[in-house]
């Protein structure tokens, strides 16, 4: 009886596909992915501010927001998959760096201020320094 109930549930609710950074723990991480996307955010903001074409500006905003989401994704992967408690013990400001960087990525989605995008790049640069120190250790 119970198996018939489960079969009925399975037919009504097909399995969902789960997505991850990688299909297996590959160990390949690099803040460069976040930096490249953040550079794109800054470039889109600059191009947006230089343009008078409303269609171009709309496209620049759309791309900027996509790239800002990718910055957040790449930072999140580093924070949750690469960095370990011992890294935090050696670099107690690490949590604050990630907090500020992800908040700045969100802020770049809301505005077209090149200074915010540059601060995002600066925080990613700080994370990059810590990352390479931990990689060498």
C-alpha positions in Angstrom: 0.0 0.0 0.0 2.7 2.4 1.0 4.7 1.8 -2.2 1.6 2.7 -4.3 1.3 6.0 -2.5 5.0 6.7 -3.1 4.6 5.8 -6.8 1.7 8.2 -7.1 3.7 11.0 -5.5 6.6 10.3 -7.8 4.4 10.6 -10.8 2.9 13.9 -9.6 6.3 15.4 -8.6 9.0 14.5 -11.0 12.6 14.9 -9.7 14.3 18.2 -10.0 17.7 18.8 -11.4 20.3 20.1 -8.9 23.0 22.4 -10.1 26.4 22.9 -8.5 29.7 24.6 -9.2 31.1 21.3 -10.2 29.9 17.7 -10.6 32.6 16.5 -8.3 34.9 18.3 -5.8 37.5 19.3 -8.4 39.5 21.6 -6.2 39.8 24.2 -8.9 39.1 27.6 -7.5 40.4 31.1 -8.3 39.1 34.6 -7.4 40.0 35.6 -11.0 36.5 34.4 -12.1 34.9 37.0 -9.7 37.4 39.7 -10.7 36.7 39.3 -14.5 32.9 39.6 -13.9 33.5 42.6 -11.7 35.6 44.2 -14.4 32.7 43.7 -16.7 30.4 45.3 -14.2 32.6 48.4 -14.1 33.0 48.5 -17.9 29.2 48.3 -18.3 28.7 51.1 -15.8 31.2 53.3 -17.6 29.7 52.6 -21.0 26.2 53.2 -19.7 27.3 56.6 -18.3 29.0 57.6 -21.5 26.1 56.8 -23.8 23.1 58.8 -24.9 21.5 55.8 -26.7 18.5 54.5 -24.6 18.6 51.0 -26.2 22.3 50.7 -25.6 21.9 51.9 -22.0 19.2 49.3 -21.4 21.5 46.5 -22.7 24.3 47.8 -20.6 22.1 47.6 -17.4 21.0 44.1 -18.3 24.5 42.8 -18.8 25.8 44.7 -15.7 23.2 43.0 -13.5 23.9 39.5 -15.0 27.6 40.0 -14.3 27.0 41.3 -10.8 25.1 38.0 -10.1 28.0 36.1 -11.5 30.4 38.0 -9.1 28.2 36.9 -6.2 28.1 33.3 -7.4 31.9 33.1 -7.8 32.5 34.7 -4.4 30.0 32.4 -2.8 31.7 29.3 -4.3 35.0 30.5 -2.9 33.6 31.2 0.5 31.6 28.0 0.9 33.7 25.5 -1.0 37.3 26.6 -0.9 37.9 28.5 2.4 38.1 26.4 5.5 38.0 27.2 9.3 41.8 27.2 9.5 41.9 30.0 6.8 39.5 32.1 8.9 41.7 31.5 11.9 44.7 32.8 10.0 42.8 35.6 8.4 40.1 36.8 10.8 39.0 39.6 8.4 38.0 37.1 5.7 34.4 37.0 6.7 34.2 40.8 6.6 35.9 40.8 3.2 33.4 38.4 1.7 30.5 40.2 3.4 31.5 43.6 1.9 32.3 42.2 -1.5 28.9 40.4 -1.9 27.1 43.5 -0.6 29.0 45.7 -3.1 28.1 43.3 -5.9 24.5 43.7 -4.9 24.9 47.5 -4.8 26.3 47.5 -8.3 23.0 45.9 -9.4 21.1 48.8 -8.0 23.1 51.7 -9.3 25.4 52.9 -12.0 28.2 54.3 -9.8 31.7 53.4 -11.0 33.1 54.1 -7.6 31.0 51.3 -6.1 32.2 48.9 -8.9 35.8 50.0 -8.2 35.3 49.3 -4.4 34.0 45.8 -5.4 37.2 45.2 -7.5 39.3 46.4 -4.5 37.6 43.9 -2.1 38.0 41.1 -4.7 41.7 42.1 -4.8 41.9 41.7 -1.0 40.2 38.3 -1.2 42.6 37.3 -4.0 45.6 38.1 -1.8 44.3 35.9 1.0 43.4 33.2 -1.4 46.9 33.0 -2.8 48.5 33.1 0.7 46.3 30.1 1.6 47.1 28.3 -1.7 50.9 28.6 -1.0 50.5 27.4 2.6 
